[in-house]
Amino acid sequence: MNGAAQFETIEGQGIGVSSIWPARIGFRRRGLTCLDALLAAASPAEGCALLLGCRREAHWQVERIWPCLNGWQPMGERGRRFAIDPREQLLAQKWGRARALTVLGAAHSHPASAPLPSATDRRLAFPPALLVIAGPPGGDGDPRGSTRADLPRTGWALRCWWLTEEDTQPLPLAWTMVD
């Protein structure tokens, strides 16, 4: 049994419902600090979160990080897999709507591998989707080849990806810290 089988799917509630991808993702310093802390706390398992914010044409702004429990089953595989309970996504959507925010996408960590979407990440996503991954910098296959640590607590690099169809390569997206 894989992690996806543990939770009922909810039709029409996929993350990242816009078919036009953003040119840039903006993060606030406090959001990056929160994301770094929750991913560090989950390690050596993959940590995960939902990203809430606003779409401003080609610039998407992440305003809040919604921490999620990694519900992947079996538990022993959580070091290389993650699953977000759809009920958590629904709660985040309701909370965000009341504050004029939308679920922009999901974030998770790859504690032992490059911050690249795995085949499983792509297979379980609901394209089109924004996926943010944190992992060791300069890992094999990292298209930016950076050795920069974007997240100080973990020392990991942060990469943003736009997932289109399952069989296509994810598109790397630029991100900036806006404050």
VOMIMAR-966332 format. One record per atom (N, C-alpha, C): atom name; residue in one letter; residue number from 1; y, x, z. Coordinates in Angstrom, 1 decimal, padded with zeros to 4 digits, m for minus. Example, Ala and Ser with C-alpha at 12.3 -4.5 7.8 and 13.67 -1.06 7.14 Angstrom:
residues 2
ATOM   drenza   doti   vexro        y        x        z
ATOM        N      a       1   m005.7    013.2    007.8
ATOM       CA      a       1   m004.5    012.3    007.8
ATOM        C      a       1   m003.3    013.2    007.8
ATOM        N      s       2   m002.2    012.8    007.1
ATOM       CA      s       2   m001.1    013.7    007.1
ATOM        C      s       2    000.0    012.9    007.9
//
This chain:
residues 179
ATOM   drenza   doti   vexro        y        x        z
ATOM        N      m       1   m001.2    000.9    000.0
ATOM       CA      m       1    000.0    000.0    000.0
ATOM        C      m       1    001.2    000.9    000.0
ATOM        N      n       2    002.2    000.6   m000.9
ATOM       CA      n       2    003.4    001.4   m000.9
ATOM        C      n       2    004.5    000.7   m000.2
ATOM        N      g       3    005.6    001.4    000.0
ATOM       CA      g       3    006.8    000.9    000.8
ATOM        C      g       3    007.3   m000.4    000.2
ATOM        N      a       4    007.3   m000.6   m001.1
ATOM       CA      a       4    007.9   m001.7   m001.7
ATOM        C      a       4    007.1   m003.0   m001.4
ATOM        N      a       5    005.8   m002.8   m001.1
ATOM       CA      a       5    005.0   m004.0   m000.8
ATOM        C      a       5    005.2   m004.6    000.6
ATOM        N      q       6    005.9   m003.9    001.4
ATOM       CA      q       6    006.1   m004.4    002.8
ATOM        C      q       6    007.2   m005.5    002.9
ATOM        N      f       7    008.1   m005.6    001.9
ATOM       CA      f       7    009.2   m006.5    002.0
ATOM        C      f       7    009.1   m007.4    000.8
ATOM        N      e       8    009.5   m008.7    001.0
ATOM       CA      e       8    009.6   m009.6   m000.1
ATOM        C      e       8    010.8   m009.2   m000.9
ATOM        N      t       9    010.6   m009.4   m002.3
ATOM       CA      t       9    011.8   m009.1   m003.1
ATOM        C      t       9    012.7   m010.3   m003.2
ATOM        N      i      10    013.9   m010.1   m003.4
ATOM       CA      i      10    014.9   m011.2   m003.5
ATOM        C      i      10    015.5   m011.2   m004.8
ATOM        N      e      11    015.2   m012.1   m005.7
ATOM       CA      e      11    015.7   m012.2   m007.0
ATOM        C      e      11    017.2   m012.2   m007.1
ATOM        N      g      12    017.8   m011.4   m008.0
ATOM       CA      g      12    019.2   m011.5   m008.2
ATOM        C      g      12    020.0   m010.8   m007.2
ATOM        N      q      13    019.4   m010.0   m006.3
ATOM       CA      q      13    020.1   m009.3   m005.2
ATOM        C      q      13    020.1   m007.8   m005.4
ATOM        N      g      14    020.0   m007.3   m006.6
ATOM       CA      g      14    019.9   m005.9   m006.8
ATOM        C      g      14    021.2   m005.2   m006.4
ATOM        N      i      15    021.1   m003.9   m006.0
ATOM       CA      i      15    022.2   m003.1   m005.7
ATOM        C      i      15    022.9   m002.7   m007.0
ATOM        N      g      16    024.2   m002.6   m007.0
ATOM       CA      g      16    024.9   m002.1   m008.2
ATOM        C      g      16    024.8   m003.0   m009.4
ATOM        N      v      17    025.4   m004.2   m009.3
ATOM       CA      v      17    025.2   m005.2   m010.3
ATOM        C      v      17    026.1   m005.0   m011.6
ATOM        N      s      18    027.1   m004.1   m011.5
ATOM       CA      s      18    027.9   m003.9   m012.7
ATOM        C      s      18    027.2   m003.0   m013.7
ATOM        N      s      19    027.3   m003.4   m015.0
ATOM       CA      s      19    026.7   m002.6   m016.0
ATOM        C      s      19    027.5   m001.5   m016.5
ATOM        N      i      20    028.8   m001.4   m016.1
ATOM       CA      i      20    029.7   m000.4   m016.5
ATOM        C      i      20    029.8    000.6   m015.4
ATOM        N      w      21    029.4    001.9   m015.6
ATOM       CA      w      21    029.3    002.8   m014.5
ATOM        C      w      21    030.7    003.3   m014.2
ATOM        N      p      22    030.9    003.7   m012.9
ATOM       CA      p      22    032.2    004.3   m012.5
ATOM        C      p      22    032.3    005.7   m013.0
ATOM        N      a      23    033.5    006.1   m013.2
ATOM       CA      a      23    033.8    007.5   m013.6
ATOM        C      a      23    033.8    008.4   m012.3
ATOM        N      r      24    034.1    007.8   m011.2
ATOM       CA      r      24    034.3    008.6   m009.9
ATOM        C      r      24    034.0    007.7   m008.7
ATOM        N      i      25    033.4    008.3   m007.7
ATOM       CA      i      25    033.1    007.7   m006.4
ATOM        C      i      25    034.0    008.3   m005.4
ATOM        N      g      26    034.7    007.5   m004.6
ATOM       CA      g      26    035.6    008.1   m003.6
ATOM        C      g      26    034.9    007.8   m002.2
ATOM        N      f      27    034.9    008.8   m001.3
ATOM       CA      f      27    034.5    008.7    000.0
ATOM        C      f      27    035.6    009.0    001.0
ATOM        N      r      28    035.6    008.4    002.1
ATOM       CA      r      28    036.6    008.7    003.2
ATOM        C      r      28    035.8    009.8    004.0
ATOM        N      r      29    036.6    010.6    004.7
ATOM       CA      r      29    036.1    011.7    005.5
ATOM        C      r      29    035.2    011.1    006.6
ATOM        N      r      30    035.6    010.0    007.2
ATOM       CA      r      30    034.8    009.4    008.3
ATOM        C      r      30    033.5    008.8    007.8
ATOM        N      g      31    033.5    008.3    006.6
ATOM       CA      g      31    032.3    007.8    005.9
ATOM        C      g      31    031.3    008.9    005.7
ATOM        N      l      32    031.8    010.1    005.2
ATOM       CA      l      32    030.9    011.2    005.0
ATOM        C      l      32    030.4    011.7    006.3
ATOM        N      t      33    031.2    011.7    007.3
ATOM       CA      t      33    030.8    012.2    008.7
ATOM        C      t      33    029.7    011.3    009.2
ATOM        N      c      34    029.8    010.0    009.0
ATOM       CA      c      34    028.8    009.0    009.4
ATOM        C      c      34    027.5    009.2    008.6
ATOM        N      l      35    027.7    009.3    007.3
ATOM       CA      l      35    026.5    009.5    006.5
ATOM        C      l      35    025.7    010.8    006.9
ATOM        N      d      36    026.4    011.9    007.1
ATOM       CA      d      36    025.8    013.1    007.5
ATOM        C      d      36    025.1    013.0    008.8
ATOM        N      a      37    025.7    012.3    009.8
ATOM       CA      a      37    025.1    012.1    011.1
ATOM        C      a      37    023.8    011.2    011.0
ATOM        N      l      38    023.9    010.2    010.2
ATOM       CA      l      38    022.7    009.3    010.2
ATOM        C      l      38    021.5    010.0    009.4
ATOM        N      l      39    021.9    010.8    008.4
ATOM       CA      l      39    020.8    011.5    007.6
ATOM        C      l      39    020.2    012.6    008.5
ATOM        N      a      40    021.0    013.2    009.3
ATOM       CA      a      40    020.5    014.3    010.2
ATOM        C      a      40    019.6    013.7    011.3
ATOM        N      a      41    020.0    012.5    011.8
ATOM       CA      a      41    019.2    011.8    012.8
ATOM        C      a      41    017.8    011.4    012.3
ATOM        N      a      42    017.8    011.1    011.0
ATOM       CA      a      42    016.5    010.6    010.5
ATOM        C      a      42    015.6    011.8    010.1
ATOM        N      s      43    016.1    013.0    009.9
ATOM       CA      s      43    015.3    014.1    009.4
ATOM        C      s      43    014.2    014.4    010.5
ATOM        N      p      44    013.0    014.8    010.1
ATOM       CA      p      44    012.6    015.2    008.8
ATOM        C      p      44    012.2    014.0    007.8
ATOM        N      a      45    012.4    012.8    008.3
ATOM       CA      a      45    012.1    011.6    007.4
ATOM        C      a      45    013.4    011.5    006.5
ATOM        N      e      46    013.2    010.8    005.4
ATOM       CA      e      46    014.3    010.4    004.6
ATOM        C      e      46    015.2    009.4    005.3
ATOM        N      g      47    016.5    009.6    005.4
ATOM       CA      g      47    017.4    008.6    006.0
ATOM        C      g      47    017.9    007.8    004.8
ATOM        N      c      48    018.4    006.6    005.2
ATOM       CA      c      48    018.9    005.7    004.1
ATOM        C      c      48    020.1    004.8    004.6
ATOM        N      a      49    020.9    004.4    003.7
ATOM       CA      a      49    022.1    003.6    004.0
ATOM        C      a      49    022.5    002.8    002.8
ATOM        N      l      50    023.3    001.8    003.0
ATOM       CA      l      50    023.9    001.1    001.9
ATOM        C      l      50    025.4    001.5    002.0
ATOM        N      l      51    026.0    001.5    000.8
ATOM       CA      l      51    027.4    001.9    000.6
ATOM        C      l      51    028.2    000.7    000.3
ATOM        N      l      52    029.2    000.3    001.2
ATOM       CA      l      52    030.0   m000.8    001.0
ATOM        C      l      52    031.4   m000.4    000.6
ATOM        N      g      53    032.0   m001.1   m000.3
ATOM       CA      g      53    033.4   m000.7   m000.8
ATOM        C      g      53    034.0   m001.6   m001.8
ATOM        N      c      54    034.9   m001.0   m002.6
ATOM       CA      c      54    035.6   m001.8   m003.6
ATOM        C      c      54    035.4   m001.1   m005.0
ATOM        N      r      55    035.3   m001.9   m006.0
ATOM       CA      r      55    035.3   m001.4   m007.4
ATOM        C      r      55    036.8   m001.5   m007.9
ATOM        N      r      56    037.3   m000.4   m008.3
ATOM       CA      r      56    038.7   m000.4   m008.9
ATOM        C      r      56    038.6    000.2   m010.3
ATOM        N      e      57    038.1   m000.6   m011.2
ATOM       CA      e      57    037.9   m000.2   m012.6
ATOM        C      e      57    036.9    001.0   m012.6
ATOM        N      a      58    037.4    002.1   m013.1
ATOM       CA      a      58    036.5    003.3   m013.2
ATOM        C      a      58    036.3    004.0   m011.9
ATOM        N      h      59    037.0    003.7   m010.8
ATOM       CA      h      59    037.0    004.4   m009.6
ATOM        C      h      59    036.4    003.4   m008.5
ATOM        N      w      60    035.3    003.8   m007.9
ATOM       CA      w      60    034.7    003.0   m006.8
ATOM        C      w      60    035.0    003.7   m005.5
ATOM        N      q      61    035.4    003.0   m004.6
ATOM       CA      q      61    035.8    003.5   m003.3
ATOM        C      q      61    034.8    003.1   m002.2
ATOM        N      v      62    034.1    004.0   m001.6
ATOM       CA      v      62    033.2    003.7   m000.5
ATOM        C      v      62    034.0    003.6    000.8
ATOM        N      e      63    034.0    002.4    001.4
ATOM       CA      e      63    034.8    002.2    002.6
ATOM        C      e      63    034.0    002.2    003.9
ATOM        N      r      64    032.7    001.8    003.8
ATOM       CA      r      64    031.8    001.7    005.0
ATOM        C      r      64    030.4    002.2    004.6
ATOM        N      i      65    029.8    002.8    005.6
ATOM       CA      i      65    028.4    003.2    005.5
ATOM        C      i      65    027.6    002.2    006.3
ATOM        N      w      66    026.6    001.6    005.8
ATOM       CA      w      66    025.8    000.6    006.5
ATOM        C      w      66    024.4    001.3    006.8
ATOM        N      p      67    024.2    001.9    008.0
ATOM       CA      p      67    022.9    002.5    008.3
ATOM        C      p      67    021.7    001.6    008.1
ATOM        N      c      68    020.7    002.1    007.6
ATOM       CA      c      68    019.4    001.3    007.4
ATOM        C      c      68    018.3    002.0    008.0
ATOM        N      l      69    017.3    001.3    008.4
ATOM       CA      l      69    016.0    001.9    008.8
ATOM        C      l      69    015.1    002.1    007.6
ATOM        N      n      70    014.5    003.3    007.6
ATOM       CA      n      70    013.6    003.6    006.5
ATOM        C      n      70    012.3    002.9    006.8
ATOM        N      g      71    012.0    001.8    006.0
ATOM       CA      g      71    010.8    001.0    006.3
ATOM        C      g      71    009.6    001.3    005.4
ATOM        N      w      72    009.6    002.5    004.8
ATOM       CA      w      72    008.5    002.9    003.9
ATOM        C      w      72    007.2    002.9    004.7
ATOM        N      q      73    006.2    002.3    004.1
ATOM       CA      q      73    004.8    002.3    004.7
ATOM        C      q      73    003.9    003.0    003.7
ATOM        N      p      74    003.0    003.9    004.2
ATOM       CA      p      74    002.8    004.3    005.6
ATOM        C      p      74    003.9    005.2    006.1
ATOM        N      m      75    004.0    005.1    007.4
ATOM       CA      m      75    005.1    005.9    008.1
ATOM        C      m      75    005.0    007.4    007.8
ATOM        N      g      76    003.8    007.9    007.6
ATOM       CA      g      76    003.6    009.3    007.4
ATOM        C      g      76    004.2    009.8    006.1
ATOM        N      e      77    004.6    009.0    005.2
ATOM       CA      e      77    005.2    009.4    003.9
ATOM        C      e      77    006.7    009.3    003.9
ATOM        N      r      78    007.3    009.0    005.0
ATOM       CA      r      78    008.8    008.8    005.1
ATOM        C      r      78    009.5    010.1    004.9
ATOM        N      g      79    008.9    011.2    005.0
ATOM       CA      g      79    009.5    012.5    004.7
ATOM        C      g      79    009.8    012.7    003.2
ATOM        N      r      80    009.2    011.8    002.4
ATOM       CA      r      80    009.5    012.0    000.9
ATOM        C      r      80    009.7    010.6    000.2
ATOM        N      r      81    009.8    009.5    001.0
ATOM       CA      r      81    010.0    008.2    000.4
ATOM        C      r      81    010.8    007.4    001.4
ATOM        N      f      82    011.5    006.4    000.8
ATOM       CA      f      82    012.3    005.5    001.7
ATOM        C      f      82    012.2    004.1    001.1
ATOM        N      a      83    012.4    003.1    001.9
ATOM       CA      a      83    012.5    001.7    001.5
ATOM        C      a      83    013.5    001.0    002.4
ATOM        N      i      84    014.4    000.2    001.8
ATOM       CA      i      84    015.4   m000.5    002.6
ATOM        C      i      84    014.9   m002.0    002.6
ATOM        N      d      85    014.8   m002.6    003.8
ATOM       CA      d      85    014.4   m004.0    003.9
ATOM        C      d      85    015.4   m004.8    003.2
ATOM        N      p      86    015.0   m005.7    002.3
ATOM       CA      p      86    016.0   m006.6    001.6
ATOM        C      p      86    016.8   m007.4    002.6
ATOM        N      r      87    016.3   m007.7    003.8
ATOM       CA      r      87    017.1   m008.5    004.8
ATOM        C      r      87    018.3   m007.7    005.2
ATOM        N      e      88    018.1   m006.3    005.3
ATOM       CA      e      88    019.3   m005.5    005.7
ATOM        C      e      88    020.3   m005.6    004.6
ATOM        N      q      89    019.9   m005.6    003.3
ATOM       CA      q      89    020.8   m005.7    002.2
ATOM        C      q      89    021.6   m007.0    002.3
ATOM        N      l      90    020.9   m008.1    002.6
ATOM       CA      l      90    021.5   m009.4    002.6
ATOM        C      l      90    022.6   m009.4    003.8
ATOM        N      l      91    022.2   m008.8    004.9
ATOM       CA      l      91    023.2   m008.8    006.0
ATOM        C      l      91    024.4   m008.0    005.6
ATOM        N      a      92    024.2   m006.8    005.0
ATOM       CA      a      92    025.3   m006.0    004.5
ATOM        C      a      92    026.2   m006.8    003.5
ATOM        N      q      93    025.6   m007.5    002.6
ATOM       CA      q      93    026.3   m008.3    001.6
ATOM        C      q      93    027.2   m009.3    002.3
ATOM        N      k      94    026.6   m010.1    003.2
ATOM       CA      k      94    027.3   m011.1    003.9
ATOM        C      k      94    028.5   m010.5    004.7
ATOM        N      w      95    028.2   m009.5    005.5
ATOM       CA      w      95    029.2   m008.8    006.3
ATOM        C      w      95    030.4   m008.3    005.3
ATOM        N      g      96    030.0   m007.7    004.3
ATOM       CA      g      96    031.0   m007.1    003.3
ATOM        C      g      96    031.8   m008.2    002.7
ATOM        N      r      97    031.2   m009.3    002.2
ATOM       CA      r      97    032.0   m010.4    001.6
ATOM        C      r      97    033.0   m010.9    002.5
ATOM        N      a      98    032.7   m011.0    003.8
ATOM       CA      a      98    033.7   m011.5    004.8
ATOM        C      a      98    034.9   m010.5    004.9
ATOM        N      r      99    034.8   m009.3    004.4
ATOM       CA      r      99    035.8   m008.3    004.5
ATOM        C      r      99    036.3   m007.8    003.2
ATOM        N      a     100    036.0   m008.6    002.1
ATOM       CA      a     100    036.4   m008.2    000.7
ATOM        C      a     100    035.7   m006.9    000.3
ATOM        N      l     101    034.5   m006.6    000.7
ATOM       CA      l     101    033.8   m005.4    000.3
ATOM        C      l     101    032.5   m005.9   m000.4
ATOM        N      t     102    032.0   m005.0   m001.2
ATOM       CA      t     102    030.7   m005.3   m001.9
ATOM        C      t     102    029.8   m004.2   m001.7
ATOM        N      v     103    028.5   m004.4   m001.8
ATOM       CA      v     103    027.5   m003.4   m001.7
ATOM        C      v     103    027.6   m002.6   m003.1
ATOM        N      l     104    028.0   m001.4   m003.0
ATOM       CA      l     104    028.2   m000.6   m004.3
ATOM        C      l     104    026.9    000.1   m004.7
ATOM        N      g     105    026.0    000.4   m003.7
ATOM       CA      g     105    024.8    001.1   m004.0
ATOM        C      g     105    024.1    001.6   m002.7
ATOM        N      a     106    023.2    002.5   m002.8
ATOM       CA      a     106    022.4    003.0   m001.7
ATOM        C      a     106    022.5    004.5   m001.6
ATOM        N      a     107    022.4    005.0   m000.4
ATOM       CA      a     107    022.3    006.5   m000.2
ATOM        C      a     107    021.1    006.8    000.6
ATOM        N      h     108    020.5    008.0    000.3
ATOM       CA      h     108    019.4    008.4    001.1
ATOM        C      h     108    019.3    010.0    001.0
ATOM        N      s     109    018.4    010.5    001.8
ATOM       CA      s     109    018.3    012.0    001.8
ATOM        C      s     109    017.0    012.4    001.2
ATOM        N      h     110    017.0    013.6    000.7
ATOM       CA      h     110    015.8    014.4    000.3
ATOM        C      h     110    015.7    015.6    001.2
ATOM        N      p     111    015.2    015.5    002.4
ATOM       CA      p     111    015.3    016.6    003.4
ATOM        C      p     111    014.7    017.9    002.9
ATOM        N      a     112    013.7    017.9    002.0
ATOM       CA      a     112    013.0    019.1    001.6
ATOM        C      a     112    013.1    019.3    000.1
ATOM        N      s     113    013.9    018.6   m000.7
ATOM       CA      s     113    014.0    018.8   m002.1
ATOM        C      s     113    015.4    018.5   m002.6
ATOM        N      a     114    015.6    018.9   m003.8
ATOM       CA      a     114    017.0    018.8   m004.5
ATOM        C      a     114    017.4    017.3   m004.4
ATOM        N      p     115    018.8    017.1   m004.4
ATOM       CA      p     115    019.3    015.8   m004.4
ATOM        C      p     115    019.3    015.1   m005.8
ATOM        N      l     116    018.1    015.0   m006.3
ATOM       CA      l     116    017.9    014.4   m007.6
ATOM        C      l     116    017.1    013.1   m007.5
ATOM        N      p     117    017.4    012.1   m008.3
ATOM       CA      p     117    016.5    010.9   m008.2
ATOM        C      p     117    015.1    011.2   m008.6
ATOM        N      s     118    014.2    010.9   m007.8
ATOM       CA      s     118    012.8    011.1   m008.1
ATOM        C      s     118    012.3    010.0   m009.0
ATOM        N      a     119    011.1    010.2   m009.5
ATOM       CA      a     119    010.5    009.1   m010.3
ATOM        C      a     119    010.3    007.8   m009.5
ATOM        N      t     120    010.0    008.0   m008.2
ATOM       CA      t     120    009.9    006.8   m007.4
ATOM        C      t     120    011.2    006.2   m007.1
ATOM        N      d     121    012.3    007.0   m006.9
ATOM       CA      d     121    013.6    006.4   m006.8
ATOM        C      d     121    014.0    005.6   m008.0
ATOM        N      r     122    013.7    006.1   m009.2
ATOM       CA      r     122    014.1    005.4   m010.4
ATOM        C      r     122    013.2    004.1   m010.6
ATOM        N      r     123    011.9    004.2   m010.2
ATOM       CA      r     123    011.0    003.1   m010.4
ATOM        C      r     123    011.4    001.9   m009.5
ATOM        N      l     124    011.8    002.2   m008.2
ATOM       CA      l     124    012.1    001.2   m007.3
ATOM        C      l     124    013.5    000.7   m007.3
ATOM        N      a     125    014.4    001.3   m008.1
ATOM       CA      a     125    015.8    000.8   m008.2
ATOM        C      a     125    015.8   m000.4   m009.0
ATOM        N      f     126    016.9   m001.1   m008.9
ATOM       CA      f     126    017.2   m002.3   m009.7
ATOM        C      f     126    018.4   m001.9   m010.6
ATOM        N      p     127    018.1   m001.3   m011.8
ATOM       CA      p     127    019.2   m000.8   m012.6
ATOM        C      p     127    020.0   m002.0   m013.2
ATOM        N      p     128    021.3   m001.8   m013.4
ATOM       CA      p     128    022.0   m000.5   m013.2
ATOM        C      p     128    022.4   m000.4   m011.7
ATOM        N      a     129    022.4    000.9   m011.2
ATOM       CA      a     129    022.6    001.1   m009.8
ATOM        C      a     129    023.2    002.4   m009.5
ATOM        N      l     130    024.0    002.4   m008.4
ATOM       CA      l     130    024.6    003.7   m007.9
ATOM        C      l     130    023.6    004.2   m006.8
ATOM        N      l     131    023.2    005.4   m006.9
ATOM       CA      l     131    022.4    006.0   m005.9
ATOM        C      l     131    023.0    007.4   m005.5
ATOM        N      v     132    023.2    007.5   m004.2
ATOM       CA      v     132    023.8    008.8   m003.7
ATOM        C      v     132    022.6    009.4   m002.9
ATOM        N      i     133    022.4    010.7   m003.2
ATOM       CA      i     133    021.4    011.5   m002.6
ATOM        C      i     133    021.9    012.8   m002.0
ATOM        N      a     134    021.5    013.0   m000.7
ATOM       CA      a     134    021.9    014.3   m000.1
ATOM        C      a     134    020.6    015.1    000.1
ATOM        N      g     135    020.7    016.4   m000.2
ATOM       CA      g     135    019.6    017.3    000.0
ATOM        C      g     135    020.1    018.7   m000.1
ATOM        N      p     136    019.1    019.7    000.1
ATOM       CA      p     136    019.5    021.1    000.1
ATOM        C      p     136    020.2    021.5   m001.2
ATOM        N      p     137    021.3    022.2   m001.1
ATOM       CA      p     137    022.1    022.6   m002.3
ATOM        C      p     137    021.4    023.6   m003.1
ATOM        N      g     138    021.6    023.6   m004.4
ATOM       CA      g     138    021.1    024.5   m005.3
ATOM        C      g     138    019.6    024.4   m005.5
ATOM        N      g     139    019.0    023.3   m005.2
ATOM       CA      g     139    017.6    023.0   m005.4
ATOM        C      g     139    017.2    023.0   m006.9
ATOM        N      d     140    015.9    023.2   m007.1
ATOM       CA      d     140    015.5    023.2   m008.5
ATOM        C      d     140    015.9    021.9   m009.2
ATOM        N      g     141    016.4    022.1   m010.4
ATOM       CA      g     141    016.8    021.0   m011.2
ATOM        C      g     141    018.1    020.4   m010.9
ATOM        N      d     142    018.8    020.9   m009.9
ATOM       CA      d     142    020.2    020.4   m009.6
ATOM        C      d     142    021.1    020.7   m010.8
ATOM        N      p     143    021.6    019.7   m011.5
ATOM       CA      p     143    022.3    020.0   m012.7
ATOM        C      p     143    023.6    020.7   m012.4
ATOM        N      r     144    024.1    020.6   m011.3
ATOM       CA      r     144    025.4    021.3   m011.0
ATOM        C      r     144    025.1    022.7   m010.4
ATOM        N      g     145    023.9    023.0   m010.0
ATOM       CA      g     145    023.5    024.3   m009.6
ATOM        C      g     145    024.4    024.8   m008.4
ATOM        N      s     146    025.0    023.9   m007.7
ATOM       CA      s     146    025.9    024.3   m006.7
ATOM        C      s     146    025.2    024.8   m005.4
ATOM        N      t     147    025.8    025.8   m004.7
ATOM       CA      t     147    025.3    026.2   m003.4
ATOM        C      t     147    026.2    025.7   m002.3
ATOM        N      r     148    027.2    024.8   m002.7
ATOM       CA      r     148    028.1    024.3   m001.7
ATOM        C      r     148    027.4    023.2   m000.8
ATOM        N      a     149    027.7    023.4    000.4
ATOM       CA      a     149    027.2    022.4    001.4
ATOM        C      a     149    028.3    021.3    001.6
ATOM        N      d     150    028.1    020.1    001.1
ATOM       CA      d     150    029.1    019.1    001.2
ATOM        C      d     150    029.1    018.4    002.6
ATOM        N      l     151    028.0    018.4    003.3
ATOM       CA      l     151    027.8    017.7    004.5
ATOM        C      l     151    027.6    018.8    005.6
ATOM        N      p     152    028.6    019.0    006.5
ATOM       CA      p     152    028.5    020.1    007.5
ATOM        C      p     152    027.3    020.0    008.5
ATOM        N      r     153    027.0    018.9    009.0
ATOM       CA      r     153    025.9    018.8    010.0
ATOM        C      r     153    024.6    019.2    009.4
ATOM        N      t     154    024.2    018.7    008.3
ATOM       CA      t     154    022.9    019.0    007.6
ATOM        C      t     154    023.0    020.2    006.8
ATOM        N      g     155    024.2    020.5    006.2
ATOM       CA      g     155    024.3    021.6    005.3
ATOM        C      g     155    023.8    021.2    003.9
ATOM        N      w     156    023.7    019.9    003.7
ATOM       CA      w     156    023.2    019.4    002.4
ATOM        C      w     156    024.3    019.2    001.4
ATOM        N      a     157    023.9    019.2    000.1
ATOM       CA      a     157    024.8    018.8   m001.0
ATOM        C      a     157    024.7    017.3   m001.2
ATOM        N      l     158    025.8    016.7   m001.7
ATOM       CA      l     158    025.8    015.3   m001.9
ATOM        C      l     158    025.9    015.1   m003.4
ATOM        N      r     159    025.1    014.3   m004.0
ATOM       CA      r     159    025.1    014.0   m005.4
ATOM        C      r     159    025.1    012.5   m005.7
ATOM        N      c     160    025.9    012.1   m006.6
ATOM       CA      c     160    026.0    010.6   m007.0
ATOM        C      c     160    025.4    010.5   m008.4
ATOM        N      w     161    024.6    009.4   m008.5
ATOM       CA      w     161    023.9    009.1   m009.8
ATOM        C      w     161    024.0    007.7   m010.2
ATOM        N      w     162    024.1    007.5   m011.5
ATOM       CA      w     162    024.1    006.1   m012.0
ATOM        C      w     162    022.7    006.0   m012.7
ATOM        N      l     163    022.0    005.0   m012.2
ATOM       CA      l     163    020.7    004.7   m012.8
ATOM        C      l     163    020.8    003.6   m013.8
ATOM        N      t     164    020.3    003.8   m015.0
ATOM       CA      t     164    020.4    002.7   m016.0
ATOM        C      t     164    019.0    002.1   m016.1
ATOM        N      e     165    018.3    002.4   m017.1
ATOM       CA      e     165    016.9    001.8   m017.3
ATOM        C      e     165    015.9    002.8   m016.6
ATOM        N      e     166    014.7    002.3   m016.3
ATOM       CA      e     166    013.7    003.1   m015.6
ATOM        C      e     166    013.3    004.3   m016.4
ATOM        N      d     167    013.3    004.2   m017.7
ATOM       CA      d     167    012.8    005.3   m018.5
ATOM        C      d     167    013.8    006.3   m019.0
ATOM        N      t     168    015.1    006.1   m018.6
ATOM       CA      t     168    016.1    007.0   m019.0
ATOM        C      t     168    016.5    008.0   m017.9
ATOM        N      q     169    017.2    009.0   m018.3
ATOM       CA      q     169    017.7    010.0   m017.3
ATOM        C      q     169    018.9    009.4   m016.5
ATOM        N      p     170    018.9    009.6   m015.2
ATOM       CA      p     170    020.1    009.2   m014.4
ATOM        C      p     170    021.3    010.0   m014.9
ATOM        N      l     171    022.4    009.4   m014.8
ATOM       CA      l     171    023.7    010.0   m015.2
ATOM        C      l     171    024.4    010.5   m013.9
ATOM        N      p     172    024.7    011.8   m013.9
ATOM       CA      p     172    025.5    012.4   m012.7
ATOM        C      p     172    026.9    011.8   m012.7
ATOM        N      l     173    027.4    011.5   m011.5
ATOM       CA      l     173    028.7    011.0   m011.3
ATOM        C      l     173    029.5    011.9   m010.4
ATOM        N      a     174    030.8    012.0   m010.7
ATOM       CA      a     174    031.7    012.8   m009.9
ATOM        C      a     174    032.1    012.0   m008.6
ATOM        N      w     175    032.3    012.8   m007.5
ATOM       CA      w     175    032.7    012.1   m006.3
ATOM        C      w     175    033.9    013.0   m005.7
ATOM        N      t     176    034.7    012.3   m004.9
ATOM       CA      t     176    035.8    013.0   m004.2
ATOM        C      t     176    036.0    012.4   m002.8
ATOM        N      m     177    036.6    013.3   m002.0
ATOM       CA      m     177    036.9    012.8   m000.6
ATOM        C      m     177    038.4    012.4   m000.7
ATOM        N      v     178    038.7    011.2   m000.4
ATOM       CA      v     178    040.1    010.7   m000.6
ATOM        C      v     178    041.0    010.8    000.6
ATOM        N      d     179    040.6    011.2    001.7
ATOM       CA      d     179    041.5    011.4    002.8
ATOM        C      d     179    041.2    012.7    003.6
//
